[in-house]
Amino acid sequence: MRPFSRTSRPVAPLKWRRGGAAVEERLVPEEAPVAIVHDGTTSAVLMATPADVEDLAIGFTLSEGIVDTLSDILEIEVVEVEQGIEARVWLARDPGQRLAARRRRMVGPTGCGLCGVDSLAEAVRPVATVGAGPLLRAEDLLTAMAAMAEAQAVGAATRAAHAAGYWRDGGLVAVREDVGRHNALDKLIGDLARQAVPADGVVLLTSRVSVEMVQKTAAYGAAMICAVSAPTALAIEVAEAAGITLVAVCRPDGFEVFAHPERLDLG
């Protein structure tokens, strides 16, 4: 069985630079299939960095609206199998029944389980309006992003991993990394839920901001996102509707605010 406990591994590519070629060792991130299994049935298979898998399962279960609170998750078991990893999640009775009914609705005439009206509606599902959130100076966001960059161990070693972080009360609370940006955010949400961290901080992202990233942030309840890359048009619309301050294209010398600038002191 292939070991899935590593976040990265050494390889020896042939590296060319002007002047010649040579074999040099470097680290690349691990990537493995991770099945999120709810009550014995697989809900999703994610290609993910095989670390913090329990956080990933919790965050996915919360951010996808399968449960409303951490207490709805009764048990989690992370099991390595021949093909990858299974995160086996057992739910309380009510959310378990809701998920079972949702699965029955999604099995249409084509039998694909991913097509049809239910899947399209789920892709652009409405989000709850977030709370008041923090009031921050522009410099606070630059400090937060710099702190997350320093905490990206896998990213620093491989240059091939995304990160999601959480900044609250002037400090970096948590950072999670993964080859997938959605996975990194789900891992972060899972960790924050287990720590019972209040949703009055800032979600920090190394990626572009797609609509799913806004939906997951809204599900956690955070009122501000700050990202390195730009948002999509739909992500801006959903952030506006949810009341989320959306800051993106964040660099050491500044950033752009796409939604709800009222939480920022830009003077």
WOVEN-V895212 format. One record per residue. N is the residue number from 1. SS is DSSP state (H for helix, E for strand, C for the rest). OMEGA is omega in degrees with one decimal (* if undefined). D_LAST is the distance of its C-alpha to the last C-alpha in Angstrom with 1 decimal. Layout:
N;SS;OMEGA;D_LAST
N;SS;OMEGA;D_LAST
This chain:
1;C;179.0;57.3
2;C;178.6;54.2
3;C;-178.3;51.9
4;C;-175.4;48.5
5;C;-176.0;47.0
6;C;172.5;45.3
7;C;179.6;41.7
8;E;177.1;42.7
9;E;178.2;45.8
10;E;171.9;46.9
11;E;-177.5;48.2
12;E;179.3;49.6
13;E;172.4;48.6
14;E;-174.0;49.9
15;E;177.7;47.0
16;E;170.6;47.3
17;E;177.2;45.4
18;C;-177.5;46.5
19;C;176.9;49.6
20;E;-178.9;51.0
21;E;179.2;50.9
22;E;174.8;51.2
23;E;179.6;51.1
24;E;179.9;48.1
25;E;173.0;47.2
26;E;177.5;43.9
27;E;171.7;42.6
28;E;-178.0;42.0
29;E;173.1;40.8
30;C;175.8;43.4
31;C;-176.9;43.5
32;E;173.2;45.8
33;E;178.1;46.6
34;E;178.5;45.5
35;E;172.4;47.1
36;E;-172.6;45.5
37;E;179.1;48.5
38;E;177.9;48.4
39;C;174.4;51.6
40;C;-179.6;53.7
41;E;-178.0;52.3
42;E;177.3;49.9
43;E;-178.8;46.7
44;E;170.3;45.0
45;E;-175.6;45.6
46;E;169.9;42.5
47;E;-168.4;42.6
48;E;169.0;40.6
49;C;-172.3;40.4
50;C;174.3;43.0
51;C;-179.9;40.9
52;C;-175.6;39.5
53;H;178.0;41.7
54;H;175.0;41.8
55;H;178.5;38.0
56;H;-179.1;38.2
57;H;178.9;40.9
58;H;-178.2;39.1
59;H;177.5;35.8
60;H;-177.7;37.7
61;H;177.5;39.7
62;H;-172.5;36.7
63;H;176.5;34.4
64;C;175.7;37.2
65;C;178.7;38.0
66;C;171.1;41.4
67;C;179.3;40.8
68;C;-177.2;38.4
69;C;179.6;38.3
70;H;-178.6;39.4
71;H;176.5;42.4
72;H;176.0;43.8
73;E;-175.1;44.4
74;E;-173.7;47.7
75;E;174.2;48.3
76;E;176.1;47.1
77;E;177.9;49.4
78;E;-172.7;48.4
79;E;172.6;51.5
80;E;176.6;52.1
81;C;-174.4;54.6
82;C;-173.7;56.3
83;C;-175.5;53.7
84;C;-176.0;50.5
85;E;171.3;49.0
86;E;171.5;49.3
87;E;-173.8;46.9
88;E;-174.2;49.1
89;E;178.3;47.3
90;E;-171.4;49.3
91;E;170.7;47.8
92;C;-170.3;48.6
93;H;-174.3;51.1
94;H;177.4;48.8
95;H;176.6;46.3
96;H;178.5;49.2
97;H;177.8;51.0
98;H;179.8;48.0
99;H;178.6;47.6
100;H;178.6;51.3
101;H;178.4;51.2
102;H;178.3;48.3
103;H;179.8;50.3
104;H;179.8;53.3
105;H;-174.5;51.4
106;H;177.5;50.1
107;C;-177.5;53.6
108;C;-178.0;54.5
109;C;-179.6;57.4
110;C;178.4;56.2
111;C;-175.8;55.9
112;C;178.3;52.8
113;C;-178.8;50.7
114;C;-174.0;47.5
115;C;171.2;48.2
116;C;-171.8;48.4
117;H;-177.6;46.5
118;H;-179.4;45.5
119;H;178.4;43.9
120;H;178.7;41.9
121;H;179.9;40.8
122;H;-177.7;39.8
123;H;-179.7;37.7
124;C;-177.6;35.4
125;C;177.1;35.9
126;C;-179.1;33.5
127;C;177.9;31.1
128;C;175.6;30.3
129;C;-177.5;27.1
130;C;-178.7;25.0
131;C;-173.6;23.8
132;C;178.6;20.6
133;C;-176.1;19.3
134;C;169.5;16.6
135;C;-171.9;13.1
136;E;170.4;11.1
137;E;178.0;8.2
138;H;-178.9;8.1
139;H;179.3;10.2
140;H;-179.0;12.6
141;H;177.8;13.7
142;H;177.8;14.4
143;H;-179.6;16.4
144;H;-178.8;18.2
145;H;177.4;19.3
146;H;178.8;20.5
147;H;178.9;22.4
148;H;179.3;24.1
149;H;179.9;25.1
150;H;-176.4;26.9
151;C;-176.2;28.7
152;C;-176.5;30.2
153;H;-179.0;33.8
154;H;178.4;35.5
155;H;-180.0;33.0
156;H;-177.3;33.2
157;H;-171.5;37.0
158;H;-172.9;37.5
159;C;-176.0;34.5
160;C;-179.7;35.6
161;C;172.4;34.0
162;E;175.6;31.0
163;E;170.4;29.0
164;E;-178.0;27.2
165;E;-179.5;25.4
166;E;-178.3;23.9
167;E;-177.7;21.1
168;E;177.3;21.1
169;C;174.6;20.3
170;C;-179.1;18.9
171;E;178.0;21.9
172;E;-176.3;23.8
173;E;-175.0;26.5
174;E;172.9;28.5
175;E;173.7;28.9
176;E;-176.5;31.7
177;E;179.1;33.0
178;E;174.0;35.3
179;C;178.2;36.5
180;C;-178.7;35.4
181;H;177.6;31.8
182;H;-179.8;33.0
183;H;178.7;35.2
184;H;179.7;32.4
185;H;177.1;30.4
186;H;176.7;33.6
187;H;178.5;34.4
188;H;-179.4;31.0
189;H;177.8;31.5
190;H;178.8;35.0
191;H;179.8;34.0
192;H;178.6;31.4
193;H;179.9;34.0
194;H;178.0;36.5
195;H;-176.5;34.3
196;C;179.1;33.3
197;C;178.7;29.6
198;C;-176.0;27.5
199;C;-179.3;25.6
200;C;179.3;22.3
201;C;-176.3;20.8
202;E;172.7;19.6
203;E;-178.3;22.3
204;E;-175.9;21.8
205;E;174.9;24.0
206;C;-172.1;25.3
207;C;166.5;26.7
208;C;-177.9;26.0
209;E;174.1;25.3
210;C;-177.5;28.5
211;H;-179.6;29.3
212;H;-180.0;31.2
213;H;176.3;28.3
214;H;179.0;26.4
215;H;-179.4;29.7
216;H;177.3;30.3
217;H;178.5;26.8
218;H;178.6;27.4
219;H;176.2;30.8
220;H;177.7;29.5
221;C;179.9;27.0
222;C;-172.6;23.7
223;C;-179.3;20.7
224;E;174.1;18.6
225;E;172.6;19.7
226;E;-172.6;18.1
227;E;179.3;20.5
228;C;-174.8;21.4
229;C;-172.3;23.0
230;C;175.8;22.6
231;E;169.8;23.8
232;C;179.5;26.8
233;H;-179.2;26.8
234;H;177.4;28.6
235;H;178.0;26.2
236;H;179.6;23.4
237;H;-178.0;25.7
238;H;176.4;26.7
239;H;176.5;23.2
240;H;-178.1;22.5
241;H;-177.5;25.8
242;H;-177.3;25.3
243;C;-177.4;21.8
244;C;171.7;20.5
245;E;-175.9;16.9
246;E;178.3;17.9
247;E;-178.2;15.9
248;E;-174.9;18.1
249;E;-176.1;18.8
250;E;179.5;16.9
251;E;-179.9;17.6
252;C;-177.5;16.8
253;C;178.7;14.5
254;E;-177.4;12.5
255;E;176.5;13.5
256;E;-179.4;14.1
257;E;-173.8;13.8
258;E;-179.4;17.2
259;E;173.2;17.5
260;C;178.7;15.9
261;H;-173.4;12.1
262;H;178.2;12.1
263;H;-174.9;12.3
264;E;170.8;9.0
265;E;-174.8;5.7
266;C;-179.3;3.8
267;C;*;0.0
